[in-house]
Amino acid sequence: MKAQDLETILVESGAVLRGHFLLTSGRHSPFFVQCSQVLQHPEQVARLAGELVARLALEEPPDTVAGPAVGGIILAYETARILGARAIFAEKDPGGLMVFRRGFRLTPGERVMVVEDVITTGGSVQAVIDAVKRNAARPLAVGALVDRSGGRVHFEVPSAATVVLPAEDYIPGQCPLCRAGVPLAHPKTWTGGNG
């Protein structure tokens, strides 16, 4: 699939929002990617995950695909289904450390592909990679639906994204949208108008 076709899937599903958004990093941006809007459609997730697997062209198959909760759970499942692997997810413990709970276990040397819906700074993905390594398993690759860093984020393993968007964000004090008086939205609490 062409990058433009992949971006069209995201836009048509309502996953790409335009406005003035507060990012998790504290920075402001004129767009936000709400992948949950596309992840609710299994046929689209299958197409995107299949493209992600093709773009990575792994030399060896993963035993497990892991993603951070919440954004990486559905993508990990679908990617694992395509690869014939197991799917698990990591979540933050009370101290903020990303860990595998709910009975998920990794064995020493187990090959793990890490996936995420959107990469902005790479922090969540790196936290999952660190959790994989703490369990003596081996990070194999990283895949994302969207890299909104503009390709600036790099990991210690091969990585790919189905769509790479420009890194367009601002420090709050230097935000042109704030200066223009555009209301700031908190997209993680956005309800889409349905309450």
CYANA upper distance limits for C-alpha pairs under 8 A (distance plus 0.5 A):
  1 MET  CA      5 ASP  CA      6.91
  1 MET  CA      6 LEU  CA      7.42
  1 MET  CA     51 GLU  CA      7.53
  2 LYS  CA      6 LEU  CA      7.00
  3 ALA  CA      7 GLU  CA      6.68
  3 ALA  CA    162 THR  CA      7.49
  3 ALA  CA    163 VAL  CA      6.61
  4 GLN  CA      8 THR  CA      6.60
  5 ASP  CA      9 ILE  CA      6.93
  6 LEU  CA     10 LEU  CA      7.16
  6 LEU  CA     48 LEU  CA      7.83
  6 LEU  CA    162 THR  CA      7.27
  6 LEU  CA    163 VAL  CA      7.15
  7 GLU  CA     11 VAL  CA      6.69
  7 GLU  CA    163 VAL  CA      6.86
  8 THR  CA     12 GLU  CA      6.36
  9 ILE  CA     13 SER  CA      6.63
  9 ILE  CA     38 VAL  CA      8.22
  9 ILE  CA     44 GLN  CA      7.98
 10 LEU  CA     14 GLY  CA      6.98
 10 LEU  CA     15 ALA  CA      5.67
 10 LEU  CA     16 VAL  CA      6.80
 10 LEU  CA     35 CYS  CA      8.09
 10 LEU  CA     38 VAL  CA      6.79
 11 VAL  CA     15 ALA  CA      6.22
 11 VAL  CA     16 VAL  CA      5.77
 13 SER  CA     37 GLN  CA      6.38
 13 SER  CA     38 VAL  CA      5.82
 14 GLY  CA     34 GLN  CA      8.25
 14 GLY  CA     37 GLN  CA      6.36
 14 GLY  CA     38 VAL  CA      7.76
 15 ALA  CA     33 VAL  CA      5.94
 15 ALA  CA     34 GLN  CA      5.11
 15 ALA  CA     35 CYS  CA      5.62
 15 ALA  CA     36 SER  CA      7.50
 15 ALA  CA     37 GLN  CA      5.48
 15 ALA  CA     38 VAL  CA      6.51
 16 VAL  CA     31 PHE  CA      7.39
 16 VAL  CA     32 PHE  CA      6.41
 16 VAL  CA     33 VAL  CA      5.14
 16 VAL  CA     34 GLN  CA      6.72
 16 VAL  CA     35 CYS  CA      8.34
 17 LEU  CA     31 PHE  CA      5.93
 17 LEU  CA     32 PHE  CA      5.59
 17 LEU  CA     33 VAL  CA      6.64
 17 LEU  CA     34 GLN  CA      7.69
 18 ARG  CA     30 PRO  CA      6.34
 18 ARG  CA     31 PHE  CA      4.92
 18 ARG  CA     32 PHE  CA      7.05
 19 GLY  CA     29 SER  CA      8.36
 19 GLY  CA     30 PRO  CA      5.53
 19 GLY  CA     31 PHE  CA      6.36
 19 GLY  CA    182 VAL  CA      8.37
 19 GLY  CA    185 ALA  CA      8.33
 20 HIS  CA     28 HIS  CA      7.28
 20 HIS  CA     29 SER  CA      6.26
 20 HIS  CA     30 PRO  CA      5.23
 20 HIS  CA     31 PHE  CA      7.20
 20 HIS  CA    177 LEU  CA      7.02
 20 HIS  CA    182 VAL  CA      7.04
 20 HIS  CA    183 PRO  CA      7.07
 20 HIS  CA    184 LEU  CA      5.64
 20 HIS  CA    185 ALA  CA      6.51
 21 PHE  CA     28 HIS  CA      5.99
 21 PHE  CA     29 SER  CA      5.75
 21 PHE  CA     30 PRO  CA      6.76
 21 PHE  CA     31 PHE  CA      7.13
 21 PHE  CA     32 PHE  CA      7.09
 21 PHE  CA    184 LEU  CA      6.05
 21 PHE  CA    185 ALA  CA      5.31
 21 PHE  CA    186 HIS  CA      6.43
 21 PHE  CA    187 PRO  CA      6.97
 22 LEU  CA     26 GLY  CA      6.65
 22 LEU  CA     27 ARG  CA      6.55
 22 LEU  CA     28 HIS  CA      5.30
 22 LEU  CA     29 SER  CA      7.20
 22 LEU  CA    184 LEU  CA      7.11
 22 LEU  CA    185 ALA  CA      6.67
 22 LEU  CA    186 HIS  CA      5.93
 22 LEU  CA    187 PRO  CA      7.64
 23 LEU  CA     27 ARG  CA      5.93
 23 LEU  CA     28 HIS  CA      6.39
 23 LEU  CA     29 SER  CA      7.56
 23 LEU  CA     32 PHE  CA      8.40
 23 LEU  CA    186 HIS  CA      8.13
 23 LEU  CA    187 PRO  CA      8.41
 26 GLY  CA    171 ILE  CA      8.22
 26 GLY  CA    172 PRO  CA      8.15
 27 ARG  CA    169 ASP  CA      6.70
 27 ARG  CA    170 TYR  CA      5.90
 27 ARG  CA    171 ILE  CA      5.58
 27 ARG  CA    172 PRO  CA      6.41
 28 HIS  CA    169 ASP  CA      5.85
 28 HIS  CA    170 TYR  CA      5.57
 28 HIS  CA    171 ILE  CA      6.96
 28 HIS  CA    172 PRO  CA      6.57
 28 HIS  CA    175 CYS  CA      7.25
 29 SER  CA    168 GLU  CA      6.63
 29 SER  CA    169 ASP  CA      4.84
 29 SER  CA    170 TYR  CA      6.79
 30 PRO  CA    168 GLU  CA      7.80
 30 PRO  CA    169 ASP  CA      7.73
 30 PRO  CA    177 LEU  CA      8.06
 32 PHE  CA    187 PRO  CA      7.78
 33 VAL  CA    118 VAL  CA      7.80
 34 GLN  CA    187 PRO  CA      8.26
 35 CYS  CA     39 LEU  CA      6.54
 35 CYS  CA     71 GLY  CA      8.10
 35 CYS  CA    117 ASP  CA      6.76
 35 CYS  CA    118 VAL  CA      7.84
 36 SER  CA     40 GLN  CA      6.71
 36 SER  CA     71 GLY  CA      7.88
 37 GLN  CA     41 HIS  CA      8.41
 38 VAL  CA     44 GLN  CA      7.31
 38 VAL  CA     45 VAL  CA      7.50
 39 LEU  CA     44 GLN  CA      7.93
 39 LEU  CA     45 VAL  CA      6.31
 39 LEU  CA     74 ILE  CA      7.40
 39 LEU  CA     75 LEU  CA      8.16
 41 HIS  CA     45 VAL  CA      6.81
 42 PRO  CA     46 ALA  CA      6.58
 43 GLU  CA     47 ARG  CA      6.92
 44 GLN  CA     48 LEU  CA      6.67
 45 VAL  CA     49 ALA  CA      6.36
 45 VAL  CA     75 LEU  CA      7.65
 45 VAL  CA     78 GLU  CA      7.58
 46 ALA  CA     50 GLY  CA      6.41
 46 ALA  CA     78 GLU  CA      6.87
 46 ALA  CA     79 THR  CA      8.34
 47 ARG  CA     51 GLU  CA      6.72
 48 LEU  CA     52 LEU  CA      6.68
 48 LEU  CA    145 LEU  CA      7.51
 48 LEU  CA    162 THR  CA      7.42
 49 ALA  CA     53 VAL  CA      6.71
 49 ALA  CA     75 LEU  CA      7.36
 49 ALA  CA     78 GLU  CA      7.04
 49 ALA  CA     79 THR  CA      5.89
 49 ALA  CA     82 ILE  CA      8.33
 49 ALA  CA    145 LEU  CA      8.19
 50 GLY  CA     54 ALA  CA      6.75
 50 GLY  CA     79 THR  CA      7.63
 50 GLY  CA     82 ILE  CA      7.42
 51 GLU  CA     55 ARG  CA      6.62
 51 GLU  CA    162 THR  CA      7.19
 52 LEU  CA     56 LEU  CA      6.81
 52 LEU  CA    143 GLY  CA      7.02
 52 LEU  CA    144 ALA  CA      7.86
 52 LEU  CA    145 LEU  CA      7.80
 52 LEU  CA    160 ALA  CA      7.42
 52 LEU  CA    161 ALA  CA      6.88
 52 LEU  CA    162 THR  CA      6.17
 53 VAL  CA     57 ALA  CA      6.92
 53 VAL  CA     58 LEU  CA      8.22
 53 VAL  CA     79 THR  CA      7.79
 53 VAL  CA    143 GLY  CA      8.44
 55 ARG  CA    160 ALA  CA      6.90
 55 ARG  CA    161 ALA  CA      8.24
 55 ARG  CA    162 THR  CA      8.19
 56 LEU  CA    141 ALA  CA      8.31
 56 LEU  CA    143 GLY  CA      7.99
 56 LEU  CA    158 PRO  CA      7.96
 56 LEU  CA    159 SER  CA      7.18
 56 LEU  CA    160 ALA  CA      6.36
 58 LEU  CA    141 ALA  CA      8.38
 61 PRO  CA     83 LEU  CA      7.83
 61 PRO  CA    111 ARG  CA      8.15
 62 PRO  CA     83 LEU  CA      8.18
 62 PRO  CA     85 ALA  CA      7.06
 62 PRO  CA    110 GLU  CA      8.42
 62 PRO  CA    111 ARG  CA      5.39
 62 PRO  CA    112 VAL  CA      5.86
 62 PRO  CA    113 MET  CA      6.40
 62 PRO  CA    140 LEU  CA      7.42
 63 ASP  CA     85 ALA  CA      5.74
 63 ASP  CA     86 ARG  CA      6.91
 63 ASP  CA    110 GLU  CA      6.78
 63 ASP  CA    111 ARG  CA      5.69
 63 ASP  CA    112 VAL  CA      6.59
 64 THR  CA     80 ALA  CA      7.38
 64 THR  CA     85 ALA  CA      5.73
 64 THR  CA     86 ARG  CA      5.07
 64 THR  CA     87 ALA  CA      6.20
 64 THR  CA     88 ILE  CA      7.76
 64 THR  CA    110 GLU  CA      8.08
 64 THR  CA    111 ARG  CA      6.95
 64 THR  CA    112 VAL  CA      5.40
 64 THR  CA    113 MET  CA      6.88
 65 VAL  CA     76 ALA  CA      5.96
 65 VAL  CA     77 TYR  CA      7.94
 65 VAL  CA     79 THR  CA      7.57
 65 VAL  CA     80 ALA  CA      6.07
 65 VAL  CA     85 ALA  CA      7.26
 65 VAL  CA     86 ARG  CA      6.65
 65 VAL  CA     87 ALA  CA      5.41
 65 VAL  CA     88 ILE  CA      6.89
 65 VAL  CA    112 VAL  CA      6.07
 65 VAL  CA    113 MET  CA      5.22
 65 VAL  CA    114 VAL  CA      6.28
 65 VAL  CA    115 VAL  CA      7.59
 66 ALA  CA     72 GLY  CA      8.01
 66 ALA  CA     73 ILE  CA      8.17
 66 ALA  CA     76 ALA  CA      6.11
 66 ALA  CA     87 ALA  CA      6.39
 66 ALA  CA     88 ILE  CA      5.40
 66 ALA  CA     89 PHE  CA      5.53
 66 ALA  CA     90 ALA  CA      7.56
 66 ALA  CA    112 VAL  CA      7.28
 66 ALA  CA    113 MET  CA      6.73
 66 ALA  CA    114 VAL  CA      5.39
 66 ALA  CA    115 VAL  CA      6.72
 66 ALA  CA    128 VAL  CA      8.20
 67 GLY  CA     71 GLY  CA      8.03
 67 GLY  CA     72 GLY  CA      4.68
 67 GLY  CA     73 ILE  CA      6.08
 67 GLY  CA     75 LEU  CA      8.00
 67 GLY  CA     76 ALA  CA      6.06
 67 GLY  CA     88 ILE  CA      7.33
 67 GLY  CA     89 PHE  CA      5.32
 67 GLY  CA     90 ALA  CA      6.74
 67 GLY  CA    114 VAL  CA      6.05
 67 GLY  CA    115 VAL  CA      5.44
 67 GLY  CA    116 GLU  CA      6.20
 67 GLY  CA    125 VAL  CA      8.14
 67 GLY  CA    128 VAL  CA      7.56
 68 PRO  CA     72 GLY  CA      5.44
 68 PRO  CA     73 ILE  CA      7.09
 68 PRO  CA     89 PHE  CA      5.99
 68 PRO  CA     90 ALA  CA      5.35
 68 PRO  CA     91 GLU  CA      6.46
 68 PRO  CA     98 MET  CA      8.44
 68 PRO  CA    115 VAL  CA      8.21
 68 PRO  CA    116 GLU  CA      7.18
 68 PRO  CA    124 SER  CA      7.11
 68 PRO  CA    125 VAL  CA      7.56
 68 PRO  CA    128 VAL  CA      6.96
 69 ALA  CA     73 ILE  CA      6.30
 69 ALA  CA     89 PHE  CA      6.57
 69 ALA  CA     90 ALA  CA      6.39
 69 ALA  CA     91 GLU  CA      5.78
 70 VAL  CA     91 GLU  CA      8.45
 71 GLY  CA     75 LEU  CA      8.19
 71 GLY  CA    116 GLU  CA      6.70
 71 GLY  CA    117 ASP  CA      5.87
 71 GLY  CA    118 VAL  CA      8.18
 72 GLY  CA     76 ALA  CA      6.29
 72 GLY  CA     89 PHE  CA      7.75
 72 GLY  CA    115 VAL  CA      6.44
 72 GLY  CA    116 GLU  CA      4.91
 72 GLY  CA    117 ASP  CA      6.05
 73 ILE  CA     77 TYR  CA      6.81
 73 ILE  CA     88 ILE  CA      7.86
 73 ILE  CA     89 PHE  CA      6.41
 74 ILE  CA     78 GLU  CA      6.79
 75 LEU  CA     79 THR  CA      6.41
 75 LEU  CA    115 VAL  CA      7.32
 75 LEU  CA    116 GLU  CA      7.50
 75 LEU  CA    117 ASP  CA      7.42
 76 ALA  CA     80 ALA  CA      6.42
 76 ALA  CA     87 ALA  CA      6.14
 76 ALA  CA     88 ILE  CA      7.47
 76 ALA  CA     89 PHE  CA      8.03
 76 ALA  CA    114 VAL  CA      8.20
 76 ALA  CA    115 VAL  CA      6.52
 76 ALA  CA    116 GLU  CA      8.25
 77 TYR  CA     81 ARG  CA      6.64
 77 TYR  CA     86 ARG  CA      8.25
 77 TYR  CA     87 ALA  CA      5.55
 77 TYR  CA     88 ILE  CA      7.95
 78 GLU  CA     82 ILE  CA      6.82
 79 THR  CA     83 LEU  CA      6.76
 80 ALA  CA     84 GLY  CA      6.24
 80 ALA  CA     85 ALA  CA      5.13
 80 ALA  CA     86 ARG  CA      6.16
 80 ALA  CA     87 ALA  CA      6.03
 81 ARG  CA     85 ALA  CA      6.80
 81 ARG  CA     86 ARG  CA      8.07
 81 ARG  CA     87 ALA  CA      8.44
 88 ILE  CA    104 PHE  CA      7.24
 89 PHE  CA    100 PHE  CA      7.16
 90 ALA  CA     98 MET  CA      6.52
 90 ALA  CA     99 VAL  CA      5.73
 90 ALA  CA    100 PHE  CA      5.14
 90 ALA  CA    101 ARG  CA      7.49
 90 ALA  CA    128 VAL  CA      7.05
 90 ALA  CA    131 ALA  CA      8.47
 91 GLU  CA     97 LEU  CA      8.47
 91 GLU  CA     98 MET  CA      5.69
 91 GLU  CA     99 VAL  CA      6.06
 91 GLU  CA    100 PHE  CA      6.98
 91 GLU  CA    101 ARG  CA      7.91
 92 LYS  CA     96 GLY  CA      5.53
 92 LYS  CA     97 LEU  CA      5.67
 92 LYS  CA     98 MET  CA      4.81
 92 LYS  CA     99 VAL  CA      6.53
 93 ASP  CA     97 LEU  CA      5.90
 93 ASP  CA     98 MET  CA      6.76
 93 ASP  CA     99 VAL  CA      6.97
 97 LEU  CA    127 ALA  CA      8.05
 98 MET  CA    127 ALA  CA      6.24
 98 MET  CA    128 VAL  CA      6.70
 98 MET  CA    131 ALA  CA      6.79
 99 VAL  CA    128 VAL  CA      7.99
 99 VAL  CA    131 ALA  CA      6.23
100 PHE  CA    104 PHE  CA      6.23
100 PHE  CA    105 ARG  CA      7.57
100 PHE  CA    131 ALA  CA      7.84
106 LEU  CA    110 GLU  CA      7.02
106 LEU  CA    132 VAL  CA      7.99
106 LEU  CA    135 ASN  CA      6.62
106 LEU  CA    136 ALA  CA      8.22
106 LEU  CA    137 ALA  CA      6.75
107 THR  CA    135 ASN  CA      7.48
107 THR  CA    136 ALA  CA      7.38
107 THR  CA    137 ALA  CA      6.49
108 PRO  CA    135 ASN  CA      7.26
108 PRO  CA    136 ALA  CA      5.11
108 PRO  CA    137 ALA  CA      5.26
108 PRO  CA    138 ARG  CA      8.21
109 GLY  CA    136 ALA  CA      6.71
109 GLY  CA    137 ALA  CA      4.97
109 GLY  CA    138 ARG  CA      5.90
110 GLU  CA    136 ALA  CA      8.41
110 GLU  CA    137 ALA  CA      5.21
110 GLU  CA    138 ARG  CA      6.22
111 ARG  CA    137 ALA  CA      6.86
111 ARG  CA    138 ARG  CA      5.48
111 ARG  CA    139 PRO  CA      6.57
111 ARG  CA    140 LEU  CA      6.29
112 VAL  CA    132 VAL  CA      7.91
112 VAL  CA    137 ALA  CA      7.59
112 VAL  CA    138 ARG  CA      6.45
112 VAL  CA    139 PRO  CA      5.42
112 VAL  CA    140 LEU  CA      5.87
112 VAL  CA    141 ALA  CA      7.83
113 MET  CA    139 PRO  CA      6.61
113 MET  CA    140 LEU  CA      5.68
113 MET  CA    141 ALA  CA      5.39
113 MET  CA    142 VAL  CA      6.38
113 MET  CA    143 GLY  CA      8.10
114 VAL  CA    125 VAL  CA      7.48
114 VAL  CA    128 VAL  CA      7.67
114 VAL  CA    129 ILE  CA      7.57
114 VAL  CA    139 PRO  CA      7.79
114 VAL  CA    140 LEU  CA      8.23
114 VAL  CA    141 ALA  CA      6.75
114 VAL  CA    142 VAL  CA      5.31
114 VAL  CA    143 GLY  CA      6.87
115 VAL  CA    125 VAL  CA      7.84
115 VAL  CA    142 VAL  CA      6.11
115 VAL  CA    143 GLY  CA      5.17
115 VAL  CA    144 ALA  CA      6.00
116 GLU  CA    125 VAL  CA      7.27
116 GLU  CA    143 GLY  CA      7.05
116 GLU  CA    144 ALA  CA      5.36
116 GLU  CA    145 LEU  CA      7.39
117 ASP  CA    144 ALA  CA      5.86
117 ASP  CA    145 LEU  CA      5.51
117 ASP  CA    146 VAL  CA      6.77
118 VAL  CA    144 ALA  CA      6.56
118 VAL  CA    145 LEU  CA      6.58
118 VAL  CA    146 VAL  CA      5.24
118 VAL  CA    147 ASP  CA      6.36
118 VAL  CA    148 ARG  CA      7.39
119 ILE  CA    125 VAL  CA      8.21
119 ILE  CA    144 ALA  CA      7.21
119 ILE  CA    146 VAL  CA      6.79
119 ILE  CA    147 ASP  CA      5.31
119 ILE  CA    148 ARG  CA      6.45
119 ILE  CA    149 SER  CA      7.28
120 THR  CA    147 ASP  CA      6.91
120 THR  CA    148 ARG  CA      5.70
120 THR  CA    149 SER  CA      5.52
120 THR  CA    153 VAL  CA      8.28
121 THR  CA    149 SER  CA      7.20
121 THR  CA    153 VAL  CA      7.00
122 GLY  CA    126 GLN  CA      6.55
122 GLY  CA    153 VAL  CA      6.73
122 GLY  CA    154 HIS  CA      8.39
123 GLY  CA    127 ALA  CA      6.62
124 SER  CA    128 VAL  CA      6.88
125 VAL  CA    129 ILE  CA      6.73
125 VAL  CA    142 VAL  CA      8.35
126 GLN  CA    130 ASP  CA      6.59
126 GLN  CA    155 PHE  CA      8.06
127 ALA  CA    131 ALA  CA      6.76
128 VAL  CA    132 VAL  CA      6.68
129 ILE  CA    133 LYS  CA      6.79
129 ILE  CA    139 PRO  CA      6.73
130 ASP  CA    134 ARG  CA      6.63
131 ALA  CA    135 ASN  CA      6.97
132 VAL  CA    136 ALA  CA      7.21
132 VAL  CA    137 ALA  CA      5.93
132 VAL  CA    138 ARG  CA      7.17
132 VAL  CA    139 PRO  CA      7.06
133 LYS  CA    137 ALA  CA      5.90
133 LYS  CA    138 ARG  CA      6.78
133 LYS  CA    139 PRO  CA      7.63
139 PRO  CA    157 VAL  CA      7.56
140 LEU  CA    157 VAL  CA      6.69
140 LEU  CA    158 PRO  CA      7.97
141 ALA  CA    157 VAL  CA      5.64
141 ALA  CA    158 PRO  CA      5.51
141 ALA  CA    159 SER  CA      6.14
142 VAL  CA    155 PHE  CA      8.21
142 VAL  CA    157 VAL  CA      7.33
142 VAL  CA    158 PRO  CA      6.84
142 VAL  CA    159 SER  CA      4.99
142 VAL  CA    160 ALA  CA      7.09
143 GLY  CA    159 SER  CA      6.06
143 GLY  CA    160 ALA  CA      5.58
143 GLY  CA    161 ALA  CA      6.15
144 ALA  CA    160 ALA  CA      6.98
144 ALA  CA    161 ALA  CA      5.09
144 ALA  CA    162 THR  CA      7.18
145 LEU  CA    161 ALA  CA      5.83
145 LEU  CA    162 THR  CA      5.54
145 LEU  CA    163 VAL  CA      6.80
146 VAL  CA    161 ALA  CA      6.13
146 VAL  CA    162 THR  CA      6.56
146 VAL  CA    163 VAL  CA      5.37
146 VAL  CA    164 VAL  CA      6.32
146 VAL  CA    165 LEU  CA      7.69
147 ASP  CA    151 GLY  CA      7.15
147 ASP  CA    161 ALA  CA      6.41
147 ASP  CA    162 THR  CA      8.44
147 ASP  CA    163 VAL  CA      6.74
147 ASP  CA    164 VAL  CA      5.17
147 ASP  CA    165 LEU  CA      6.59
148 ARG  CA    164 VAL  CA      6.40
148 ARG  CA    165 LEU  CA      5.15
148 ARG  CA    166 PRO  CA      6.47
148 ARG  CA    167 ALA  CA      6.11
149 SER  CA    153 VAL  CA      6.78
149 SER  CA    164 VAL  CA      8.01
149 SER  CA    165 LEU  CA      7.34
149 SER  CA    166 PRO  CA      6.86
149 SER  CA    167 ALA  CA      5.08
150 GLY  CA    164 VAL  CA      6.31
150 GLY  CA    165 LEU  CA      5.81
150 GLY  CA    166 PRO  CA      4.85
150 GLY  CA    167 ALA  CA      5.27
151 GLY  CA    164 VAL  CA      7.19
154 HIS  CA    159 SER  CA      8.21
155 PHE  CA    159 SER  CA      7.63
170 TYR  CA    174 GLN  CA      6.71
170 TYR  CA    175 CYS  CA      5.70
171 ILE  CA    175 CYS  CA      6.57
172 PRO  CA    178 CYS  CA      8.04
175 CYS  CA    179 ARG  CA      7.04
176 PRO  CA    180 ALA  CA      6.62
177 LEU  CA    181 GLY  CA      6.80
177 LEU  CA    182 VAL  CA      5.92
178 CYS  CA    182 VAL  CA      6.36
178 CYS  CA    183 PRO  CA      7.98
178 CYS  CA    184 LEU  CA      8.16
185 ALA  CA    190 TRP  CA      8.39
186 HIS  CA    190 TRP  CA      7.02
191 THR  CA    195 GLY  CA      6.10
